[in-house]
Amino acid sequence: MPLRALSAPGIAVRNVTGLYTVEVARIATPSTTEDVVQALAAWRGQVCIGGGRYSMGGQTGLVGGLQLDMRGMNRLLWLDAPARKARMQAGMRWRDLQEQLDPQGLAVKTMQSYANFSIGGAVSVNAHGRYVSHGPMGHSVRALQLVLADGRVVETSRNEHSELFAAAIGGYGAVGVITEVELDLATNVRIERSYAPTTLEAYVDHFRQRVLGDPAAVLHNADLLPPAFDRPHAVTWRRCSADKPLTDTGRLVPRQQSYAKERRMIWLLTEAPGGAALRRSIVHPLLNGSPAVQWLNHEASRDVAELEPDSRTASTYVLQEYFVPVRHFLGFARAMATELQRANVQALNISIRHSPADRVSALPWAREEVFCFVLYYRQGTSAAAQAEVGVWTRTLIDLAVKHEGRYYLPYQLHAEPRQFDAAYPEAAALRRLKADVDPQGRFSNEMWRRYLIA
């Protein structure tokens, strides 16, 4: 099939928030690795790479560049069910992979909480989810096929071109185009939900004893709710017996469901008077405390559409994330709450996850065992509102660095270059590797143009 391309003055590349639209010069839509090679040969300028477009700060766009839209590279190449491993094109979505795995009794080993994201994009940001003890998804990546700036197709793994492998995982397209991904898989199991409110002071011990110390624990997160953010609502999904009755018999969440009820609930809890108190005292305990037994694949196939508001015109919903060593959990949690209150941030919640140290990525967000603080908030879309968010975001980044932590890179580009360098000193080595394999700086995006490549 010939390579398809779009070319027009200023093609808009948008993301889910509606903020930071980037105007690229051209979009190519490859369906094979050879198409990617041809696109690089035909375009001598800079190149950026896009998948599901859920990053929020220009990570998939580059003003005046060529975007490789990878969503057409969506085939499962092979599946070895007995060995629990598979290989797919990088543009495949988690949800599409799950449809192939579920009949085999298999599941994705590590992925985000929602299934809409492309697998290559998830590798590129070194995503994680709520999986207990798994850490970043790079730990489950067996091999990657990359196309380099000069058109070479390279097979990489921990043992083959290992430096490129490490730089591609969490490298946001800095060193090459991820065209194929080979993954370890897991077994699909029945899981049962438990709900346990606790206190900030007791949470780390709670997690150590009742989650990390429980071999049946599969998924875990704890929500801190506004305005005080002082009481973790801990939710753990545990493996249960194969004969335990399911409360939801679905194997996967159905596609294209209506989420009108969820949208009304988001409005009620974030914009109606008393919404935060209602959520904290009634809605959250009721939703999480009711009995629930279902398949792991069902919980892992949730659709991000359930979070989509009715409109993103005047306001939008955005994520940030911070990674802090376990020893600093309490200090950072309190400092973060203080700043959110001071800045009057319209936060829906802070979701706490956990990760062991990253053993793979050249640019790790978890250089040691960390707790992850995922902030979900509402903000205005005006230039003034974005500037205001930037002020308190930079304060939170400084707080994370002060607590020997880091911030996550797929979101808005509010960090100053000095903050990026302080949080990710490994970037110096990534710059050197990029100079070797991409001396003309062909691979870039708006994030790397700001922080990595002058």
C-alpha positions, -999 to +999 in steps of 0.1 A: +000+000+000+015+034-009+024+058+019-004+083+024+005+119+034-013+151+041+003+184+032-012+219+038-001+251+054-002+246+092-019+212+098-032+213+133-021+185+156-043+185+187-043+166+220-070+155+244-069+187+265-075+211+236-044+230+248-011+233+230-022+226+194+009+224+172+009+232+135+030+208+116+039+211+079+030+176+069+015+143+082+025+109+069+004+078+078+026+048+075+013+012+077+046-006+076+082-001+087+092+004+051+067+032+049+085+049+078+118+045+060+104+060+028+089+089+047+122+098+063+140+096+029+114+118+013+114+145+040+148+161+049+135+183+077+127+175+113+103+147+122+080+141+152+060+110+161+024+107+172+002+079+184-030+083+204-022+120+210-030+119+248+002+137+258-006+173+267+023+196+258+034+192+222+052+159+227+038+145+194+041+178+173+067+200+159+060+234+143+070+231+106+079+194+109+067+162+095+045+141+118+045+104+115+010+094+125+016+058+137-021+048+142-022+029+109+006+006+121-019-014+142-014-051+135-006-080+159+025-096+143+026-128+163+014-142+196+030-170+215+004-179+241+022-207+260+053-185+264+031-154+272+047-130+248+037-111+217+049-087+191+029-059+175+032-028+154+037+003+175+005+021+166-017-007+180-039+004+209-040-016+241-077-022+236-071-039+202-044-060+217-067-070+246-093-084+221-066-107+208-053-118+242-086-123+261-097-155+242-062-170+251-067-163+288-040-137+286-037-101+297-013-071+292+013-073+319+017-035+325-002-006+309-020+026+318-053+026+336-071+032+303-069+012+271-071+040+244-033+047+242-010+034+215+015+008+226+044+025+210+034+058+227+032+040+260+067+027+255+079+062+245+066+078+277+075+046+298+040+045+311+028+028+342-005+019+358-019+006+391-001-027+389+015-038+422+053-042+421+055-039+383+068-003+379+072+012+345+061-007+314+096-008+302+101-037+326+078-058+304+093-048+270+113-076+255+125-059+222+119-029+200+123-023+163+136+012+157+140+032+125+170+056+129+175+090+113+195+076+084+168+051+076+185+021+092+161-005+108+176-017+140+165-045+164+171-036+200+167-053+233+185-055+267+213-075+249+213-061+214+219-024+208+210-020+245+219+017+247+193+025+220+168+002+236+171+021+269+170+055+252+138+046+233+119+035+264+108+068+280+128+088+253+098+105+236+111+098+201+145+114+207+166+086+190+143+069+166+109+058+155+095+028+174+079+006+147+075-028+165+072-037+202+077-072+217+061-076+252+059-101+281+023-109+289+004-120+320-025-144+328-060-130+329-075-136+364-106-128+385-100-099+408-120-086+438-120-050+450-115-039+486-117-004+500-099+009+530-098+046+541-067+054+561-046+084+571-016+101+555+005+091+585-005+054+583-006+050+545+030+038+539+027+011+565-008+002+551+007-002+517+037-022+528+017-046+549-017-049+531-007-044+495+030-050+488+031-078+514+000-095+499+009-118+470-027-117+458-027-079+453-028-071+416-039-034+413-038-006+438-043+031+441-053+056+468-072+088+462-066+120+481-096+142+478-100+180+481-098+203+498-076+188+525-060+159+506-053+143+540-071+110+539-061+083+514-090+062+501-071+030+493-085+007+466-069-027+460-079-054+435-068-089+446-068-122+428-097-144+440-108-180+434-119-190+399-153-200+411-162-167+429-193-152+412-186-122+390-205-090+397-198-080+361-196-108+337-181-088+308-148-099+295-139-064+283-155-030+286-178-026+256-166-001+230-184+032+224-205+032+255-224+063+265-208+080+295-234+107+299-240+097+335-203+100+343-201+134+326-229+147+347-212+133+378-179+151+369-198+184+366-217+178+399-185+170+418-163+198+404-186+227+397-218+224+418-218+239+453-208+213+479-196+189+452-163+181+468-178+174+502-204+152+486-178+132+468-156+128+499-183+117+523-208+098+501-199+092+465-164+080+467-170+055+496-202+043+479-186+037+445-155+019+459-170+002+488-196-019+470-188-055+462-170-060+429-156-092+413-145-091+376-119-101+352-085-082+352-090-076+314-123-059+321-108-035+346-078-029+323-100-021+292-116+010+306-123+038+281-109+073+287-142+086+273-156+081+308-135+111+319-145+133+289-165+164+299-193+178+278-171+207+266-134+217+267-140+252+253-138+274+284-122+249+307-105+216+304-092+187+325-055+180+328-030+157+345+003+162+362+024+136+380+052+136+406+074+107+417+088+109+452+110+084+472+091+065+499+110+082+527+096+116+516+060+105+511+045+123+540+065+155+536+057+158+499+021+149+504+016+177+529+036+202+510+017+194+478-017+198+496-006+232+510+004+245+476-028+233+459-049+250+486-028+282+484-032+284+446-069+274+448-063+246+423-096+230+411-084+195+418-106+165+414-082+142+432-046+130+436-042+093+428-013+076+446+004+047+429+037+029+436+067+019+416+099+000+423+131+015+408+133+016+370+159-009+358+157-001+321+151+034+309+180+058+301+158+086+314+141+071+344+113+088+364+119+063+392+156+061+399+146+044+432+114+031+448+088+059+446+052+068+453+035+084+423+012+114+429-012+118+399-030+151+400-062+155+380-075+190+379-097+215+360-083+246+345-094+274+322-082+275+285-074+312+283-038+324+281-041+339+315-054+307+330-025+287+314+000+312+328-015+309+363-013+271+362+024+275+351+032+294+383+019+268+408+032+239+386+067+252+388+063+254+426+052+217+427+082+207+405+106+225+429+089+207+458+094+173+441+131+180+434+135+193+469+121+159+481+146+141+458+119+133+433+109+140+397+080+151+376+065+133+346+072+146+311+040+138+290+021+169+303+021+207+298+055+223+293+054+246+323+088+235+337+118+257+332+149+242+315+167+244+348+140+223+364+142+197+337+179+194+341+176+192+379+150+165+377+166+145+349+204+148+351+206+117+328+195+139+300+232+148+294+239+112+284+208+111+262+220+143+244+254+126+237+237+094+223+214+115+202+244+134+188+259+100+177+228+085+161+209+116+150+237+142+144+214+165+124+188+165+151+160+152+128+139+137+155+123+163+177+091+177+191+080+208+210+091+193+243+125+183+232+129+216+213+125+233+247+145+209+270+169+187+250+178+203+217+185+240+215 
